[in-house]
Amino acid sequence: MAGTGTGIGIVGAGISGLTLALRLQQLGVGTTLYCESDADTLRKGRLPATVVRMGHTRARERELGSEHYRDPACLMNRAMLSIKGEPPLEFTAGTAEPFHAVDLRLLLPAFMDDYAGRGGELVVSGSAPDAALVDRWSERHELMVVAAGRRSVTELFPRDAALSPYDRPQRLLAAGLYRGLDLEAVFSYNISGGAGEILRAPMLTREGVVSAVLVEAIPGGPLEPITRVPGDEVAATLLGLLREHAPRLAEGADPAAFELLGPDDLLRGAVTPTVRRPVAELPSGRIALAIGDAWIVNDPITGQGANLGSRCAWIAAEAIAAGGPYDAAFARATAERMWAAGKPVTDWTNAFLRPPPEHVVKLLVAAAGRQDLADLVLSLFSDPPYAWGVLSSPEEVARIVDGGGQPLYDRD
């Protein structure tokens, strides 16, 4: 049954939850945002993730009137892909819309301040809510939307095995903020076959612009040590790995100055790519809808997590603003609309965790010698439906590479 209260309850103050709250606020829908921590606590906390936001995400933030931290040094107008080899295969292209990297300890509190400053209600729980607490909150609302929460997510939204091909992490992750690495405004994507990937972006942080580096280590491979060495050995270990597996990136390192910002600026772990069932009936019979990480957790290898979360929050906001009743049928229909955006991202990201098929290798090799193809390949990060439309089709790749034509895929 639908809730009997008023307005929408939103659980989680990440990109998804805050985008939904701000958009509904803008559309005149009453909301309450439930979060584990307040803005000041987030500002002082540990690095939660390293996120690069693409053009569509930033356009939504502009529409919300919540555009923050536009330091030119963290707006990336170019991107480079480098694949280790003798010689390496690499190419650089301009980005149609700059990529933007801001420490979430700055960005999320800014969004929270926007929401509260415009009259939004924030409730700080102090801990991760469970299903019973979400149910209790739901008494006040017509619908609960869950965007985060470790206990409530696992209790309310079971894994969808049909849409989750992996049952364990495919990469071990080490994300950190470093001094002493070239601060050129370029997004750098480095691939070392059999080892994993190393992504680097200039990021605006509490200490100014530094380099955010994400290591995606294949379990048991040569990049794995960075995920388990003591914290005071991380910088030296990473520098050695850069020299071996991302030599172009290592050229920009100053060995005497290269260091981790501090112990709170390192995040290590792993994620199992998972799609959960997005609609739950709470113990009371009221309905909860999952968005963001509560619904889909993709490996960060394609940099799409926050961007997909923003897109799906926008879709959910439009559906909610159109009116209820906010029952199970409404939630399922909204989830179907969100899945139209989520499926190409999920399929593309899961495919990137496996060795590339022959037609993708053909495209990358051709891109190293043709600027138009280099531009096409690096534009994929900004447009997942387009990306998957090209990369999933040997025929489309062959037509582009051999025929010299432009992609037929209808870009969103």
C-alpha positions, 0 to 999 in steps of 0.5 A: 500500500502507499504511505499515509503521510505527506511528502517523500522520505529520502534515505542517504545523502550521496549524489543520488539522494541529494540530487533527488532531494534538490530536484523534488524541492525545485519541483515543489514536492515536500521531502525529508532527507535522512542521513547518517552524518551532518555536513560538518561531519562529512567535511571532516571525515575520511575520503568516501570515494573519488568521483569524476562527474561528466557533462550531463551530470554537471548540466543537471547541477546547473539546472538545480542552481547547485553548481560548485567549485568550478576551479579551472584546475579540476575541470578536465578538457582533455582525456588520455588513454594509454595501454601498456606495451612496446610501444604503448598504445595511446591517444589523447582527445578533447572532451566535449564537456569538461570532466569535473573532479571535486572531493565529495567531502566538499561537494556533498556538504555544499549540496546539503547546505543548498537543500537546507538553505532552501527550506529542506528538512534534514534528519541525522540518524548518526548510524546506518539505518536498518529496515525497521528504522526506514519503516518507522520513518515511512509513517510520515511519508507517502513514499520512501526512496532509499539511496544508501544505507548498508543494513537497510539495503541488504535487508530490503532489496535482495540481489537480482541474480539474473542481472548480476553476473559476478558473485565476487569482486573483479577488482581490488581498489585503492583510491587516494589523494597525492601530492607530487604528481603533474597537475595538468588538467587531463583525465588519464586512463591507463591499462596494463594487461593482466594487472588492471587499470590506473585512473588519475584526475586532478581533484579539488580538495580541502588542500587545493587541487591534487591528484586523485589516483584510483588503482583497479587491481586484478586479484592476484595480479601485480597491482594488488600490493597497493591494496594491502601495504601499510599506509605509510608505504602506499606512496612509494608502492604506488610510485613503483607501480606507476613506473612499471604499469603506467609509465606515461603517468609516472613521467609526471611524478616528482619522487621527492615530493610524491606522497599521500595527503594524509591517512584520511585520504586513502580508501581501499576495498572492493565491490561486487558488481550488483543489481538489486531488486528496486522495489520493497514492501516495508514491514508495515506494508508501505513501499520503498524504492531503491536508487543509486548505490542502494539499487546498482553498484557497478565497479568504478572502472568506467567512472559511471557511479555518480553519473548514473546515480544523478541520472536515475535520481532525475528520472525518479524525481520527474515520476514522483512530481507527476503525482501518485498514488505512490504504490508498488505499481508506481515504484515498478514503473519508475524502476523500469524507466530508471533501468533504461538508463542503468542497463547500458551502464551496467552492461558496459561496466561489466564488459570492461571487467573482462578482457576486451573482445577482438572488435574492441581491440581493433577499435583501440588500435585504429584510434591510436592512428586516427584522431576522429576515432580517438575522439570517439573512444574517449567520448564514451565516458560521457555517454554510456548509451552511446558507448554500449551501442558501439562497443557491443556491436562488432558490425558497428565497430567494423563500419566505423573503422573500415568504412571511415564513417560516423557512428550510426548509434543514436546518441542521447 
